[in-house]
Amino acid sequence: MDRTERERETARNRYLGWGLAFAETLPGIDITRDISFSAGPDGRVLDLVRGPDNVTQALAVALTTLRGSNVFDAEFGFDGLNALAENIEPVLIREQVRVAVITLLHRDPRVRRIVDVNLDDGRLGIDADPALRASRTLRVEVQFETVTDDRLAVRLGELPGV
């Protein structure tokens, strides 16, 4: 790694931050996450994520956490989960979820620009399969640019084992 690459990596880590790594507990089956550990010289140590991985993990956790459920930060979380539980028109559900995703991204100072919010999974269409429409799982894909010019994507709700 040359000097320019090292400087860019240092800047990315400084502007995008670092945090504890949260590994998926049952990948492909459930969206739950837990703190990740690895073997260290004196026993187990906490795994860390840095830079773009930290941003995508933080947004994935925020998108799967009900807003206001964190007693230490009532502003943290996703306000669109309530829309999925309401019995309203699918088009309105889609737009409420889209607005909630955009609001969540705008609250994160590391996100410079939202490129795309995709909720088109067939569940919310007028001619959707009734079993799919009854589901409370929604696939969300968000593409955005960070303050360090990285283009990142977060994909949630894809549970192939279900």
C-alpha positions as CSV (number, residue, x, y, z in Angstrom):
1,M,0.0,0.0,0.0
2,D,1.6,3.3,-1.1
3,R,1.4,6.6,0.9
4,T,-1.6,8.0,-1.0
5,E,-3.6,4.8,-0.3
6,R,-2.7,4.9,3.3
7,E,-3.7,8.5,3.6
8,R,-7.0,7.8,1.9
9,E,-7.6,4.8,4.2
10,T,-6.8,6.9,7.3
11,A,-9.2,9.7,6.2
12,R,-11.9,7.2,5.5
13,N,-11.5,5.7,9.0
14,R,-11.4,9.1,10.6
15,Y,-14.6,10.4,8.8
16,L,-16.6,7.2,8.7
17,G,-15.6,6.1,12.2
18,W,-15.3,2.7,13.8
19,G,-17.5,0.6,16.1
20,L,-18.0,-2.9,17.5
21,A,-18.7,-5.6,15.0
22,F,-22.2,-7.1,15.1
23,A,-22.3,-10.5,13.3
24,E,-25.6,-11.9,12.1
25,T,-26.6,-14.7,14.5
26,L,-28.5,-16.8,11.9
27,P,-27.5,-15.5,8.4
28,G,-30.2,-16.1,5.8
29,I,-32.8,-17.0,8.5
30,D,-33.1,-14.0,10.8
31,I,-31.9,-10.4,10.9
32,T,-30.7,-10.5,14.5
33,R,-27.1,-9.6,15.3
34,D,-24.8,-10.1,18.3
35,I,-21.4,-8.7,19.3
36,S,-18.6,-10.5,17.6
37,F,-15.4,-11.8,19.4
38,S,-12.1,-13.2,18.1
39,A,-9.1,-14.8,19.8
40,G,-6.6,-12.4,21.1
41,P,-3.2,-12.8,22.8
42,D,-4.7,-12.6,26.2
43,G,-8.1,-14.3,25.5
44,R,-11.1,-13.1,23.6
45,V,-11.2,-9.6,22.2
46,L,-14.1,-7.6,20.7
47,D,-14.1,-7.4,16.9
48,L,-14.2,-3.9,15.3
49,V,-15.4,-2.5,12.0
50,R,-14.0,0.6,10.4
51,G,-14.7,3.0,7.6
52,P,-17.4,2.0,5.0
53,D,-18.1,-1.3,6.9
54,N,-18.9,0.7,10.0
55,V,-21.4,2.9,8.1
56,T,-23.2,0.0,6.4
57,Q,-23.4,-1.9,9.7
58,A,-24.7,1.1,11.6
59,L,-27.4,1.8,9.0
60,A,-28.4,-1.9,8.8
61,V,-28.8,-2.0,12.6
62,A,-30.7,1.3,12.5
63,L,-33.1,0.0,9.8
64,T,-33.9,-3.1,11.9
65,T,-34.4,-1.2,15.2
66,L,-37.8,0.4,16.0
67,R,-37.3,4.1,16.5
68,G,-37.5,5.1,20.1
69,S,-36.8,1.6,21.4
70,N,-33.3,2.5,22.5
71,V,-33.5,4.0,26.0
72,F,-30.1,5.7,25.6
73,D,-30.9,7.3,22.2
74,A,-34.6,7.8,21.5
75,E,-33.9,9.2,18.1
76,F,-32.1,6.1,17.0
77,G,-33.9,3.6,14.8
78,F,-36.3,3.3,11.9
79,D,-39.8,4.8,12.0
80,G,-41.1,2.8,9.0
81,L,-41.6,-0.4,10.9
82,N,-45.0,0.9,12.1
83,A,-46.1,1.3,8.5
84,L,-45.7,-2.4,7.9
85,A,-48.0,-3.2,10.8
86,E,-50.8,-0.9,9.7
87,N,-53.7,-2.1,7.6
88,I,-53.5,0.5,4.8
89,E,-53.1,0.5,1.1
90,P,-49.9,-1.1,-0.1
91,V,-48.9,2.0,-2.1
92,L,-49.1,4.1,1.1
93,I,-47.1,1.6,3.0
94,R,-44.4,1.7,0.3
95,E,-44.2,5.5,0.5
96,Q,-44.2,5.7,4.3
97,V,-41.3,3.2,4.4
98,R,-39.5,5.1,1.6
99,V,-39.8,8.4,3.5
100,A,-38.7,6.7,6.8
101,V,-35.6,5.2,5.0
102,I,-34.7,8.6,3.5
103,T,-35.2,10.3,6.9
104,L,-32.9,7.8,8.6
105,L,-30.2,8.3,6.0
106,H,-30.4,12.1,6.3
107,R,-29.9,11.9,10.1
108,D,-26.5,10.3,9.6
109,P,-23.8,12.9,8.9
110,R,-21.6,10.4,7.1
111,V,-24.1,10.1,4.3
112,R,-23.6,12.8,1.6
113,R,-26.2,11.8,-1.0
114,I,-28.9,9.1,-1.4
115,V,-28.6,7.5,-4.8
116,D,-31.5,5.0,-4.7
117,V,-34.1,3.5,-2.3
118,N,-35.6,0.3,-3.8
119,L,-38.6,-1.3,-2.2
120,D,-39.9,-3.1,-5.3
121,D,-40.1,-6.7,-4.2
122,G,-43.6,-7.6,-5.4
123,R,-45.1,-7.6,-2.0
124,L,-46.7,-4.1,-2.2
125,G,-48.0,-4.4,-5.8
126,I,-51.8,-4.4,-6.5
127,D,-51.6,-7.8,-8.2
128,A,-49.2,-9.3,-5.6
129,D,-49.6,-12.8,-4.4
130,P,-52.0,-12.8,-1.3
131,A,-49.5,-14.8,0.8
132,L,-46.7,-12.4,-0.1
133,R,-48.9,-9.4,0.7
134,A,-49.7,-10.9,4.1
135,S,-46.0,-11.1,4.9
136,R,-44.5,-8.5,7.2
137,T,-41.1,-8.8,5.6
138,L,-40.0,-6.2,3.1
139,R,-36.8,-6.2,1.1
140,V,-35.1,-2.8,1.2
141,E,-32.0,-1.8,-0.8
142,V,-30.5,1.6,-0.3
143,Q,-27.6,3.0,-2.2
144,F,-25.8,6.1,-1.0
145,E,-22.6,8.1,-1.2
146,T,-20.5,8.9,1.9
147,V,-18.6,12.1,2.7
148,T,-15.5,10.2,1.6
149,D,-16.9,9.6,-1.9
150,D,-17.5,5.9,-1.3
151,R,-20.7,4.5,-2.9
152,L,-22.2,1.9,-0.5
153,A,-25.3,-0.2,-0.4
154,V,-27.4,-1.7,2.4
155,R,-29.7,-4.7,1.6
156,L,-32.2,-5.9,4.2
157,G,-35.0,-8.3,4.3
158,E,-33.6,-11.0,2.0
159,L,-34.1,-14.2,3.9
160,P,-33.8,-17.0,1.4
161,G,-34.4,-19.7,4.1
162,V,-37.9,-18.4,4.8
